[in-house]
Amino acid sequence: MATKTKKKSTKKVKKANGFSVGDYVVYPTHGVGRITGIKEQEIVGMKLELFIVEFDKEKMTLRVPINKADATGMRLLASPDKMKTALTTLKGRARVKRTMWSRRAQEYEAKINSGDPVSIAEVIRDLHRGEGQPEQSYSERQIYEAAMERLMRELAAVEGLDDEQATERLDNVLNPPE
């Protein structure tokens, strides 16, 4: 009988939040994961329904209360149009503000953690170094690689590519073959 209740709640959740088991989702601070289940759990005397989101690459499982999913910024994968906009953003001209690095680094981290593919693409565009340009500092490289990883994972999930193909696609946009 408990199984019937879970099936009913899964359908209810699908309508309420737009998420269901098996969906790929973006959790802003962790990137792309997959909802593997919906469980009811008692925490500090309160019964909560939770999405179980697994991030395979990080070997991490996240439990997100269903009623807090929207507040946390969890969302379904970006549409193909949104990814196209992000890729177009990568081709644009870098817009580096003349502020201190620590302030820019905070802004870049905030954009990455927003989970928005266009904002992440802006970070990559601004930090990308082409041929003949000076090397990135260690902290610039760390932020750049984190942004690339996030965008690559979402691109791979949206377009059904593996990580290598998605990385190659991003590299071709950033460094067009001549």
C-alpha positions as CSV (number, residue, x, y, z in Angstrom):
1,M,0.0,0.0,0.0
2,A,2.9,2.4,0.7
3,T,4.0,1.9,-3.0
4,K,0.6,3.2,-4.2
5,T,0.9,6.3,-2.0
6,K,4.4,7.0,-3.5
7,K,3.1,6.7,-7.1
8,K,0.3,9.1,-6.3
9,S,2.7,11.6,-4.7
10,T,5.1,11.3,-7.7
11,K,2.3,12.3,-10.1
12,K,1.3,15.2,-7.8
13,V,4.9,16.4,-7.6
14,K,5.1,16.3,-11.4
15,K,2.2,18.7,-11.7
16,A,3.3,20.9,-8.8
17,N,6.9,21.5,-9.6
18,G,7.4,20.1,-13.1
19,F,10.0,17.5,-12.0
20,S,9.7,13.8,-12.1
21,V,12.0,10.8,-11.5
22,G,14.5,10.4,-14.3
23,D,14.6,14.1,-15.2
24,Y,18.0,15.8,-15.6
25,V,18.0,19.0,-13.5
26,V,20.5,21.8,-12.8
27,Y,21.1,22.6,-9.2
28,P,22.8,26.0,-9.3
29,T,25.7,25.3,-6.9
30,H,26.4,21.7,-8.1
31,G,25.6,21.6,-11.8
32,V,23.7,18.9,-13.7
33,G,22.3,15.9,-11.8
34,R,19.5,13.4,-12.2
35,I,16.4,12.9,-10.1
36,T,16.6,9.2,-9.1
37,G,13.7,9.1,-6.6
38,I,11.2,10.8,-4.4
39,K,11.3,9.8,-0.7
40,E,9.4,10.7,2.3
41,Q,11.7,11.2,5.3
42,E,11.3,12.3,8.9
43,I,13.7,15.0,9.9
44,V,13.5,16.6,13.4
45,G,10.0,15.3,13.8
46,M,8.7,16.7,10.5
47,K,7.8,14.5,7.6
48,L,9.3,15.9,4.4
49,E,9.0,14.7,0.8
50,L,12.4,14.9,-0.9
51,F,13.8,14.8,-4.4
52,I,16.9,12.5,-4.5
53,V,19.3,14.1,-7.0
54,E,22.4,12.2,-7.9
55,F,25.5,13.8,-9.4
56,D,27.5,10.9,-11.0
57,K,30.7,12.6,-11.7
58,E,31.0,14.0,-8.1
59,K,29.7,10.7,-6.6
60,M,27.3,12.9,-4.6
61,T,23.6,12.6,-3.6
62,L,21.6,15.6,-2.7
63,R,18.2,15.5,-1.0
64,V,16.1,18.6,-1.9
65,P,12.8,19.2,-0.1
66,I,10.1,19.3,-2.8
67,N,8.5,22.4,-1.4
68,K,12.0,24.2,-1.5
69,A,13.1,23.0,-5.0
70,D,12.0,26.3,-6.6
71,A,13.6,28.4,-3.8
72,T,16.9,26.7,-4.2
73,G,17.0,27.5,-7.9
74,M,16.7,23.9,-9.1
75,R,15.5,23.8,-12.7
76,L,15.1,21.5,-15.7
77,L,17.9,21.6,-18.3
78,A,18.1,24.7,-20.5
79,S,16.2,24.6,-23.8
80,P,18.2,24.1,-27.0
81,D,17.5,27.8,-27.8
82,K,18.9,28.9,-24.5
83,M,22.1,26.8,-25.1
84,K,22.4,28.3,-28.6
85,T,22.3,31.8,-27.0
86,A,25.0,30.7,-24.5
87,L,27.2,29.4,-27.3
88,T,26.7,32.7,-29.2
89,T,27.7,34.6,-26.0
90,L,31.0,32.7,-26.1
91,K,31.8,34.1,-29.5
92,G,31.3,37.7,-28.2
93,R,34.0,40.1,-27.2
94,A,35.3,39.9,-23.6
95,R,34.0,42.5,-21.3
96,V,36.4,42.7,-18.5
97,K,35.7,45.4,-15.9
98,R,38.5,47.5,-14.5
99,T,37.8,46.5,-10.9
100,M,40.0,44.6,-8.5
101,W,40.4,40.9,-9.3
102,S,38.9,39.9,-5.9
103,R,35.7,41.8,-6.8
104,R,35.5,40.3,-10.3
105,A,36.3,36.8,-9.0
106,Q,33.3,37.1,-6.6
107,E,31.1,38.2,-9.5
108,Y,32.3,35.3,-11.7
109,E,31.6,32.8,-8.9
110,A,28.1,34.3,-8.4
111,K,27.4,33.9,-12.2
112,I,28.6,30.3,-12.1
113,N,26.6,29.5,-9.0
114,S,23.5,31.1,-10.6
115,G,23.3,28.0,-12.9
116,D,22.3,30.2,-15.8
117,P,24.1,28.9,-19.0
118,V,24.3,32.4,-20.5
119,S,25.9,33.8,-17.4
120,I,28.3,30.9,-17.2
121,A,29.2,31.5,-20.9
122,E,29.9,35.2,-20.0
123,V,32.4,34.1,-17.4
124,I,34.1,31.7,-20.0
125,R,34.1,34.5,-22.6
126,D,35.7,37.0,-20.2
127,L,38.4,34.7,-18.9
128,H,39.3,32.8,-22.1
129,R,42.8,33.3,-23.4
130,G,43.6,32.7,-27.0
131,E,46.9,32.2,-28.8
132,G,49.4,35.0,-28.1
133,Q,47.6,36.3,-25.0
134,P,49.1,36.3,-21.5
135,E,48.7,33.3,-19.2
136,Q,45.9,33.1,-16.7
137,S,46.7,33.4,-13.0
138,Y,46.0,30.3,-10.9
139,S,42.7,31.7,-9.6
140,E,41.5,32.8,-13.0
141,R,42.3,29.3,-14.4
142,Q,40.3,27.7,-11.5
143,I,37.2,29.9,-12.1
144,Y,37.5,29.4,-15.9
145,E,37.8,25.6,-15.6
146,A,34.8,25.5,-13.1
147,A,32.7,27.5,-15.6
148,M,33.8,25.3,-18.5
149,E,32.9,22.1,-16.6
150,R,29.4,23.5,-15.7
151,L,28.6,24.6,-19.3
152,M,30.1,21.4,-20.8
153,R,27.9,19.2,-18.6
154,E,24.7,21.0,-19.4
155,L,25.6,21.1,-23.1
156,A,26.3,17.4,-23.0
157,A,22.9,16.7,-21.3
158,V,20.9,19.0,-23.6
159,E,22.4,17.7,-26.8
160,G,22.9,14.1,-25.8
161,L,26.7,14.2,-26.2
162,D,29.4,12.7,-24.0
163,D,31.7,14.9,-22.0
164,E,34.5,14.8,-24.6
165,Q,32.2,15.8,-27.5
166,A,30.7,18.6,-25.5
167,T,34.2,19.9,-24.5
168,E,35.3,19.7,-28.2
169,R,32.2,21.7,-29.2
170,L,33.0,24.4,-26.7
171,D,36.6,24.5,-27.8
172,N,35.6,24.9,-31.4
173,V,33.3,27.8,-30.5
174,L,36.1,29.5,-28.5
175,N,38.9,28.7,-30.9
176,P,37.3,28.5,-34.4
177,P,39.3,26.3,-36.8
178,E,40.7,28.4,-39.6
